[in-house]
Every structure is written in C-alpha cells, then in structure tokens.
Amino acid sequence: MTRSSTFRFMQAATVAAAAMLLVSCSPRTESSASSEVLSDEAFTAIIANTEMPVLVDFWATWCGPCIAMKPVIESFAEQNKGRIEVVKVDVDANPHLAKRFQIRAVPTLILYQNGKAVAAHPGAMNERKLASWVAENTGVKPDGPG
C-alpha cells in the first residue's frame, strides 16, 4: 500500500467512525436546543426553510476550543430557542460541508439570515461576545448575557 492510499484509507476510516458516532446521537431532543446536521440536504433545508436567523457551529471532536465552546453554544441555543436556530456541523463527519463553506479553522461560526450567510467568525468566544456578535449581524437581540 502506498503512502497516499494508506492516508486515504485512514481518512475514510476516521470519517466513517465519526459518522457512526453522529448517527447514534439523536439530531434533536427535548433537552437539546441545538441540532446536528448529517447531510448536505438537511443543512440546505434548515438554512433555506428557517425564517429565524440560523447560527451554524462548524466544530470537531478533537478541537480543544470547540470543546470549550460546547457549553456556550448549548446555553445560547437553550436561551434563544424559538428565536435563533442553532445547528452544529462536525467537519470530520461532514467534510463536504466544510469544503463547500471553505472552513479552514474550527470552531467557525456562520450566521445565516433569509437563507444567506451574513457573518462568519473563526475561533472561540464567550457567551456575552456571542450574543453581541449575533445581535450586531442579525438585528435580533438574543436572550442571555450581552
């Protein structure tokens, strides 16, 4: 096996394992205000068919700042349920979405309004900064710190 074919095999195995992990998680539960995206079609449908702003968190399981942002994103999603849709995209399980949106670093947050990206922010931020950033870019004043 050549080095490039070994790398492709390892990459495919990693993506398959991450996809299996995501599929085992329910996309939306009563206790979770954010949802995981498992396909291009699901992502496109959420962006195109949601009247409220959509905050997309591109993240990875191996990313320290992403793990640190998890409670911030979950709290923000819970506090703003029904006002702002929050969607999480694991870039390893959804490499096609990461490529499509040219995600170069994780975490990266992208805000959508009326089906169009209105702002992007690479890197972690606290809940106060997140609420302020969402308000500045959508005109929607989120609940919670800010």
Buried (B, 14 or more C-beta within 10 A) or exposed (E): EEEEEEEEEEEEEBBEEBBEEBEEEEBEEEEBBBBBBBEEEBBBEBBEEBEBBBBBBBBBBEBEBBBEBBEBBBBBBBBBBEBBBBBBBBBBBBBEBBEEBEBEEBBBBBBBBEEEBBBBBBEBBEBEBBBBBBEEBBEBEBEEBB
